[in-house]
Each structure stands twice: as C-alpha cells, then as structure tokens.
Amino acid sequence: MGFLSDSLSRIKPSATIAATQKARDLKAAGVDVIGLGAGEPDFDTPDNIKEAAIAAIRRGETKYTAVDGIPELKAAIAAKFKRENGLDYKPAQCFVAPGGKPIIYNAMMATLNPGDEVIIPAPYWVSYPDIVLLAGGTPVFAEAGMATGFKLQPEALEKAITPKTKWLIFNSPSNPTGAAYTWDELKKLTDVLVKYPHVWVLTDDMYEHLTYDGFKFATPAQVEPKLYDRTLTMNGVSKAYSMTGWRIGYCAGPIELIKAMTTIQSQSTSNPTSISQWAAVEALNGPQDFIAERAQSFKERRDLVVSMLNQAKGIKCPTPEGAFYVYPSCEGCLGKTTPAGKLIETDKDFVEALLEEEGVAVVHGEAFGLAPFFRISYATSTENLVKACERIQRFCGNLR
Ligand SMILES: Cc1ncc(COP(=O)(O)O)c(C=O)c1O
C-alpha cells in the first residue's frame, strides 16, 4: 500500500506476540490449546506493589511526570544498581520508559545512522533486529549455537566487529534460550570489547533475577569497569516483579546518551504512566524475598520440562541456566510425516503441525534466528506443562 512508510517494509510483526494471539484466538473459538508461547510470568503482581499504585492514585499522582521518570524512581533505580550489581550510577544517569522494549527503541533511535551496524548474537529476542532496522541501522548476526550452550564466543564476537559497528546487544539470561553467562564467560567477551573503543554495549538484563542452581548473575559494566563509559545497562520490572502489563523499563548509562534518549521519548510517548512509576518504586524498594520463592518454582518447572522433552523422540533439550524458556532442537523430527500426513521440513512446519494436531502452541526457532529449534515458555502451571509435554511426546512418537 503506497500510503505506508518504507520503514514498515523493513520490519515484521513480533512472532512471539503473533503466536500468543493465535493460541488465544483458538482457545476463544473453543479449541483445546495449551499456550507455551507467552513471555510473561503466570504469577500475579505482589499486593504491596498494587497497593502502592492504589495509594498513588488516591494521592492524585495522576498527572504528567518528568519525561525520563519521577525522581523517586530514578533514586530507587540508582540504589538497585548499587545494591545488586555494584554499579555506581547517579539518578541523573537513570532513565525510565514504558517497558524494556522502548528503552532499546529509544537507544537505537538516539544513536543509529544509516550504515551503522549492531551485533546481535543469534538466537536473539525477536525485537532486536527489527528495532535496529526501524532505526535505520543494520543488524549483524553472530551465531551462538547449541554446541556452545547458545553463548556467544569471543572469536565470533571479534569476527563480527567492523569499523561500522556501533553496538553489541547482549542478553543474559537469554530470551529465547535461557542461557546465562558466568562472570568468566562474560570477561572473555569484555576482553574483546576493550580492544574496540568504538563499540558500545547495550546489556538487556531483564531476566537477571531468574537464574537457578546457585548461578551468579553478572553484567558487563560490573565485570569490566573499562566499559562503564560505553555501556547502557538495561533492566525492568516486567519479568522479575510480574508487571508486564504495567509497562515500566529502566536503564542507566552515560549522561549524554540518557539526554538523547530523553529527547526521543519527549517527542514520542512522553513519560511512562505516573501510577506505574509509583508501583515500580515500591517494587524496587520493597520486600524482595518473593523473587527467590518464584524462581524456585520456575526451576522446578524447568527441570520437569527438560526431562519430559528429552524423552520425546527426535527432541534434544539442553538445561538452561535462567529465564523461563527452553530452546530444544527438533532436528531429529525433520523429514518425517505426521499422522495427518504433513511432511515436517522445517521448525515452522513442526510448530504448525504441533498446534494443529495436538493443540500445543510454541514458537519456531527461525523467528529467533536459529533453526531448527523451537521455544517453550514454561511460565505456566505444572499441570499445563505436564499435559503439553505429554502431547509433544505423543506427537513426536507418532512421526513416521
Ligand atoms: C529479552 C527481553 N528484553 C526485553 C523485553 C521487553 O520487556 P517489556 O515487556 O518490559 O517491554 C522482553 C520481553 O519479552 C525480553 O524478553
């Protein structure tokens, strides 16, 4: 359609949102579907956070706020980075947006010129390449495959760097694989980055609090202080505090970048919702113990799903360190035919047939830049997970 902008032709709708919507539509039409596509915790927002929002409404905190966030939230963010990551950021270096996604969007819009390259380890969260493209940059993919635990290797990073590289987008624990980098693994990457002063790091630490088996989270500016002046450390309340619908993400970084992002936000969304900001103040400053309790329950679900998937014929599922995703390979199912007569040639064929023939909704790996895999979100009840994994076992067992 001639009316639409050229930039729209560079991008596509989010595959994960599309998969979630398809499962929702089928369910609404009365089909028995188990949705394992959504990237959000099934837990509710804790009551103390809800109460803080209600109190904010009652106090009349219902007006415009500063574009980059209320001072109370920026102070809470600076305190969080000090307390949990050992990072010194002044409140003026902190920035709040309507979700983690707009943080990435604002950062790319504020920095990319045509021809600028952004290194994205693959598999990646679906929005990274499209946001880069929308902002006029060029995504450069560096493969982080199953053989290396889905973790980017220093050699692959170095090979992807060119004089045009502006950013590395780093994500640990990862969506879609759940892979998380240890301090030592991360240090090997930061050692490479130290050699290339023109490359900045956007670290997406959204899943920081969801790690298992005693894993210790680390973030680039903490591991390599020499990168502090060219790192944007991003986080948010969506996943750790079960606040996906509240739309609050935050970050901290060099003041000039933060000011540029504020300019972009001032001409797009303006401030994030005032009420959600007050809820986020309570999330960051209030009791934190429920996070570990919820993480324990995610760990139990991860173990269940990994074990059941590895019993499905043709499926290989590594055990990830964090987040609430697994990223199994379906390579062993390719070239086979389903009971309904569909030939499985790709991971997309696999997930489509799984949905049609067994009513299990997952997202195909090609959408995340690495095939043949699929992503399962295990942020749902144990009962649902058992039922879904039994169906996957049956589906794979019936392939001929
Ligand atoms: C890796 C990663 N980063 C950022 C986000 C965006 O979070 P938000 O919902 O706060 O925009 C998500 C959400 O799925 C994610 O998985």
The ligand as an SDF file (V2000), in Angstrom:
LIG
                    3D

 16 16  0  0  0  0  0  0  0  0999 V2000
   14.9760  -10.1620   26.4940 C   0  0  0  0  0  0  0  0  0  0  0  0
   13.8410   -9.2180   26.6430 C   0  0  0  0  0  0  0  0  0  0  0  0
   14.0990   -7.9110   26.6750 N   0  0  0  0  0  0  0  0  0  0  0  0
   13.1210   -7.0040   26.7930 C   0  0  0  0  0  0  0  0  0  0  0  0
   11.8050   -7.4000   26.8880 C   0  0  0  0  0  0  0  0  0  0  0  0
   10.7380   -6.3270   26.9480 C   0  0  0  0  0  0  0  0  0  0  0  0
   10.1870   -6.1770   28.1660 O   0  0  0  0  0  0  0  0  0  0  0  0
    8.9650   -5.1780   28.3710 P   0  0  0  0  0  0  0  0  0  0  0  0
    7.7440   -6.0150   28.3960 O   0  0  0  0  0  0  0  0  0  0  0  0
    9.2530   -4.5090   29.6870 O   0  0  0  0  0  0  0  0  0  0  0  0
    8.9490   -4.1910   27.2600 O   0  0  0  0  0  0  0  0  0  0  0  0
   11.4820   -8.7470   26.8360 C   0  0  0  0  0  0  0  0  0  0  0  0
   10.0720   -9.1850   26.8700 C   0  0  0  0  0  0  0  0  0  0  0  0
    9.7120  -10.2460   26.4290 O   0  0  0  0  0  0  0  0  0  0  0  0
   12.5310   -9.6830   26.7260 C   0  0  0  0  0  0  0  0  0  0  0  0
   12.2870  -10.9930   26.6800 O   0  0  0  0  0  0  0  0  0  0  0  0
  1  2  1  0
  2  3  1  0
  2 15  2  0
  3  4  2  0
  4  5  1  0
  5  6  1  0
  5 12  2  0
  6  7  1  0
  7  8  1  0
  8  9  2  0
  8 10  1  0
  8 11  1  0
 12 13  1  0
 12 15  1  0
 13 14  2  0
 15 16  1  0
M  END
$$$$
